[in-house]
Each structure stands twice: as structure tokens, then as C-alpha cells.
């Protein structure tokens, strides 16, 4: 049996992760819509043998001040204007060979048939390297763009997500793997007996016809999920094969890891069927002092309006501009907080560390509440190794604070140290994302049903 090794995702928006990362001297924000720049970043991640390039996505403009329009134009995020990730990854897949592509799409505002079709297409185009990051969309401003007022509450969004994934998987199974025969002699293009219509009629969706794309090379594109709430954990246990999580310390990471892995049993799944990958932002250099200087530089570039905007969005879309930046983070009333898992984390961090508003936004600026590590390659890998070897993580979703500098630092300094310790690959193991992640290829549910009928008769 081969030694268990760390899995790595690269979360690399073209405008950087740190809210001031785009202002770094080496950053190239003017290229954030350049396909050549996106390809450059993907090739750097592939050089570093990352499993996948991950991109978040939204369906509305993410103004810097909560849900209010920012009239100054001061901002930080490619969520104001950025690529649609499936389209981007289809292009990048043509000039890469191994790295996978995790594209975000919403179960609240998208349609199962269209989503199943575009991800199946991406899987064929990339030769089996696609993944779907399932989100239910927290931003209430999105409802304005879809004639869907009011924005559904979290419980309803997760209920819809459960049925949405069920329908998508039925659609991906519309055709058996060998349904397309391409028999020139007989003239048979496909075997109709190996086509299966979902005939789905549920609470949210009525989808009758089969998908007009053959079954994806991976069977299903890899299912990724990031929810940390009770409903999010249960959805992950039922469907997810990779889960991204935000944890600040070993004990919390271990508790989350154990909780979600334990839930898999009720769905007939094994612990290895799900890879848990906490997010981590790394500031690394050959000396600890230099690494700290890199961290301090980016924090010095945070515009106060941007810092306030970040907190307003993460702590309940409230306006913090009326408060003193250097006063303690205010005590918020329950009706001021949406209490998503991420928002609660922000408030807990402020209370635990007795942060001022300025200190809190500097603390979360690099990774929105994900783990931040600062130090030499040895110091950083020491901490990653502890989490990996003590049931807190199967790998990590790396959030380089700046691009391209932060990504280059990780590939040039951290990856060699991981490899030196035998914790990370020296070459890709397979051709598909599933193979590289060590995930099984799912059987077609209709084939399984036919086999069970045959065995029972």
C-alpha cells in the first residue's frame, strides 16, 4: 500500500487572495481578465504538482461595503468583474495536462440540466479533470438578478441543493459508459438500451429527459463542497468528495474532520471517499524575519474602506464605518448577524483575541478566516505535517496571498520541503482528477439497478 500523501488545491484568483494583494509591487491587476495570465498561473500550479486549480464564483457584483454600492471605486475583489470559471477552465485545460479544475456553481440560482451539461462538457474537454464546487449562495444581493425575491433561507437552500445534486447525478448517468458504439458497418451510433431518462419529479425540480452529452470520463466530475454549518456538513457527508473548510487551530480542525468523516457511514460511504482540505494562506521566505516582512507589507496596503467592507460582508452585512477603527470590535445584536458559519467565525475570532476593528480586518485580510502561516519552509511544513498526521486534514486548499509572487513562493519553497519529507508527490499518479486525488470512479446508478434486478431474478 502506498504511503498516504498530502493533497493540494490552489485557490488563485487573478487579483490575489489578500484584500490588498493586487497592490503588491509584483501583482498584475491589469491582467485579471487576461487568459494568458490565467494560463501562466495554472502552469505554475501544475509545475508545483497541485491536484487542482480552484475558483470561487458569485452571481452578483460583490461591492466592497457589504451590499451597498461603493461609489469611490476603492476595492479588491475579482467578484466585481471576473471570468465565469467553467468557461475559463475549458480554455486552460487545452494547454495543461494534469492539473484539475474546480469550478463553483450555485444550486440556488442555476438549473440542474444546464449545469450537468456544462460540467460534463468540461470533463470531456479536459479529459477527466473537472470538479463542481457546490454552493447554495449566501449573498442575498444575488436575488435581485434573478427575479427571486426574497433570497431563500439557509434551510431551504440546502434542501434544494440536496435534490439538485441528485438530479445532476441522474443526468450524468443518462448514458452508460459504452452506450456510444460508433459502428460504421451497422450504422448504429449508440445503443438505445443503454440510455436512461431520469424521469425526476420532486419538490423543486421536474426533469424528464436524458442529458445530451455522453457520460463524463470520470463518471461524475468530482463533487466539492465548502459548507461548515450543520446542513452543510450533512450535505457533504452525503455527496461531497472534497470539502474545503476554514479552521484556525488543530483542535477545531480535528473535531470537524472527525464529525464529517463519521457522518459518511449512514450513506454507505468510507472515510477515504471524502478528502478534507482546510484553507491555508502561506507567507514563506528563507528566513522568518523576511516572511514576517512580506505579511506586514500586504497589511500596510489595506485601505481602511476595504477593510471595513470586508468585515461588513463577513459579519452580517452591517455598516461598521461609524465605529472607531482602533476601538474594540462592537458587540453585535442577534438581529444584526445572519449567523452563517463563516460570519460566526469572524465574530468568535474578534472576541477570542480582543481585536479592534482594524486588527480584525488585518487578521483575516489574507484568507477570510482561513489558517494563516508565516515562516520558513521548515516552519510552515512542520505545521502542515502536524495537521495532516493527526486527523485534521487530508490536504490543504492553498490561498496564495498575492499572485504571482505568493504562488511562486509556495511552489519554489514549500513543495520541495514537502517532497523532501515524503509528504507530497514527485509526479502525478494518474490522468484524471479522481485518480490524482485517490477517489474511486462512481458506477452508473442505472447499471447498478439492472444488476440488482438480474441477481434477484
ChimeraX attribute file (.defattr): number of C-alpha atoms within 10 A of each C-alpha:
attribute: neighborCount
match mode: 1-to-1
recipient: residues
	/A:1	3
	/A:2	4
	/A:3	8
	/A:4	13
	/A:5	17
	/A:6	23
	/A:7	24
	/A:8	23
	/A:9	25
	/A:10	28
	/A:11	24
	/A:12	26
	/A:13	24
	/A:14	27
	/A:15	27
	/A:16	30
	/A:17	26
	/A:18	27
	/A:19	28
	/A:20	25
	/A:21	30
	/A:22	27
	/A:23	18
	/A:24	20
	/A:25	10
	/A:26	13
	/A:27	19
	/A:28	18
	/A:29	18
	/A:30	10
	/A:31	13
	/A:32	20
	/A:33	15
	/A:34	13
	/A:35	15
	/A:36	12
	/A:37	15
	/A:38	21
	/A:39	19
	/A:40	14
	/A:41	21
	/A:42	26
	/A:43	20
	/A:44	17
	/A:45	24
	/A:46	21
	/A:47	14
	/A:48	23
	/A:49	22
	/A:50	26
	/A:51	27
	/A:52	26
	/A:53	26
	/A:54	25
	/A:55	21
	/A:56	17
	/A:57	20
	/A:58	19
	/A:59	19
	/A:60	17
	/A:61	18
	/A:62	23
	/A:63	23
	/A:64	27
	/A:65	25
	/A:66	23
	/A:67	18
	/A:68	13
	/A:69	12
	/A:70	16
	/A:71	9
	/A:72	8
	/A:73	9
	/A:74	14
	/A:75	22
	/A:76	26
	/A:77	23
	/A:78	21
	/A:79	18
	/A:80	14
	/A:81	12
	/A:82	17
	/A:83	19
	/A:84	16
	/A:85	18
	/A:86	22
	/A:87	12
	/A:88	17
	/A:89	26
	/A:90	20
	/A:91	17
	/A:92	21
	/A:93	22
	/A:94	12
	/A:95	12
	/A:96	14
	/A:97	15
	/A:98	26
	/A:99	29
	/A:100	32
	/A:101	33
	/A:102	29
	/A:103	24
	/A:104	21
	/A:105	24
	/A:106	22
	/A:107	22
	/A:108	23
	/A:109	17
	/A:110	14
	/A:111	14
	/A:112	22
	/A:113	19
	/A:114	12
	/A:115	18
	/A:116	25
	/A:117	19
	/A:118	15
	/A:119	25
	/A:120	28
	/A:121	21
	/A:122	25
	/A:123	28
	/A:124	20
	/A:125	18
	/A:126	26
	/A:127	20
	/A:128	26
	/A:129	29
	/A:130	34
	/A:131	29
	/A:132	24
	/A:133	24
	/A:134	27
	/A:135	23
	/A:136	23
	/A:137	22
	/A:138	17
	/A:139	17
	/A:140	15
	/A:141	20
	/A:142	21
	/A:143	18
	/A:144	12
	/A:145	12
	/A:146	13
	/A:147	9
	/A:148	12
	/A:149	12
	/A:150	11
	/A:151	19
	/A:152	17
	/A:153	10
	/A:154	17
	/A:155	12
	/A:156	12
	/A:157	20
	/A:158	22
	/A:159	17
	/A:160	20
	/A:161	22
	/A:162	17
	/A:163	17
	/A:164	23
	/A:165	18
	/A:166	14
	/A:167	24
	/A:168	23
	/A:169	18
	/A:170	23
	/A:171	31
	/A:172	27
	/A:173	28
	/A:174	25
	/A:175	28
	/A:176	23
	/A:177	17
	/A:178	11
	/A:179	17
	/A:180	17
	/A:181	12
	/A:182	12
	/A:183	10
	/A:184	8
	/A:185	6
	/A:186	8
	/A:187	9
	/A:188	12
	/A:189	12
	/A:190	15
	/A:191	14
	/A:192	12
	/A:193	9
	/A:194	16
	/A:195	19
	/A:196	19
	/A:197	16
	/A:198	21
	/A:199	14
	/A:200	15
	/A:201	11
	/A:202	12
	/A:203	8
	/A:204	11
	/A:205	14
	/A:206	13
	/A:207	18
	/A:208	14
	/A:209	14
	/A:210	19
	/A:211	23
	/A:212	14
	/A:213	17
	/A:214	23
	/A:215	24
	/A:216	25
	/A:217	20
	/A:218	23
	/A:219	22
	/A:220	27
	/A:221	29
	/A:222	28
	/A:223	19
	/A:224	24
	/A:225	24
	/A:226	22
	/A:227	23
	/A:228	21
	/A:229	14
	/A:230	12
	/A:231	16
	/A:232	21
	/A:233	20
	/A:234	19
	/A:235	23
	/A:236	26
	/A:237	26
	/A:238	18
	/A:239	21
	/A:240	23
	/A:241	22
	/A:242	24
	/A:243	27
	/A:244	21
	/A:245	24
	/A:246	24
	/A:247	21
	/A:248	16
	/A:249	12
	/A:250	17
	/A:251	14
	/A:252	13
	/A:253	22
	/A:254	17
	/A:255	12
	/A:256	21
	/A:257	21
	/A:258	14
	/A:259	14
	/A:260	23
	/A:261	20
	/A:262	14
	/A:263	19
	/A:264	21
	/A:265	13
	/A:266	10
	/A:267	10
	/A:268	9
	/A:269	16
	/A:270	13
	/A:271	16
	/A:272	14
	/A:273	18
	/A:274	25
	/A:275	24
	/A:276	31
	/A:277	26
	/A:278	26
	/A:279	27
	/A:280	26
	/A:281	26
	/A:282	28
	/A:283	27
	/A:284	27
	/A:285	22
	/A:286	13
	/A:287	13
	/A:288	16
	/A:289	13
	/A:290	16
	/A:291	20
	/A:292	17
	/A:293	15
	/A:294	18
	/A:295	21
	/A:296	12
	/A:297	14
	/A:298	22
	/A:299	21
	/A:300	10
	/A:301	14
	/A:302	22
	/A:303	15
	/A:304	16
	/A:305	16
	/A:306	22
	/A:307	27
	/A:308	25
	/A:309	26
	/A:310	23
	/A:311	27
	/A:312	20
	/A:313	19
	/A:314	24
	/A:315	23
	/A:316	21
	/A:317	21
	/A:318	19
	/A:319	18
	/A:320	20
	/A:321	14
	/A:322	6
	/A:323	13
	/A:324	13
	/A:325	18
	/A:326	11
	/A:327	12
	/A:328	17
	/A:329	20
	/A:330	15
	/A:331	9
	/A:332	12
	/A:333	7
	/A:334	9
	/A:335	8
	/A:336	12
	/A:337	16
	/A:338	17
	/A:339	16
	/A:340	16
	/A:341	15
	/A:342	21
	/A:343	20
	/A:344	15
	/A:345	20
	/A:346	19
	/A:347	22
	/A:348	12
	/A:349	16
	/A:350	20
	/A:351	16
	/A:352	8
	/A:353	10
	/A:354	13
	/A:355	20
	/A:356	18
	/A:357	24
	/A:358	19
	/A:359	20
	/A:360	24
	/A:361	26
	/A:362	22
	/A:363	19
	/A:364	20
	/A:365	25
	/A:366	28
	/A:367	21
	/A:368	24
	/A:369	24
	/A:370	24
	/A:371	20
	/A:372	23
	/A:373	19
	/A:374	20
	/A:375	20
	/A:376	22
	/A:377	25
	/A:378	16
	/A:379	15
	/A:380	20
	/A:381	19
	/A:382	13
	/A:383	12
	/A:384	20
	/A:385	17
	/A:386	13
	/A:387	21
	/A:388	22
	/A:389	14
	/A:390	13
	/A:391	17
	/A:392	25
	/A:393	26
	/A:394	23
	/A:395	24
	/A:396	24
	/A:397	27
	/A:398	27
	/A:399	28
	/A:400	27
	/A:401	31
	/A:402	32
	/A:403	25
	/A:404	23
	/A:405	16
	/A:406	24
	/A:407	25
	/A:408	17
	/A:409	20
	/A:410	22
	/A:411	18
	/A:412	16
	/A:413	17
	/A:414	22
	/A:415	20
	/A:416	18
	/A:417	18
	/A:418	22
	/A:419	14
	/A:420	12
	/A:421	10
	/A:422	14
	/A:423	21
	/A:424	21
	/A:425	19
	/A:426	14
	/A:427	11
	/A:428	17
	/A:429	13
	/A:430	12
	/A:431	15
	/A:432	25
	/A:433	28
	/A:434	23
	/A:435	17
	/A:436	22
	/A:437	25
	/A:438	17
	/A:439	17
	/A:440	14
	/A:441	14
	/A:442	12
	/A:443	14
	/A:444	19
	/A:445	16
	/A:446	19
	/A:447	16
	/A:448	11
	/A:449	11
	/A:450	11
	/A:451	11
	/A:452	11
	/A:453	10
	/A:454	9
	/A:455	8
	/A:456	7
	/A:457	5
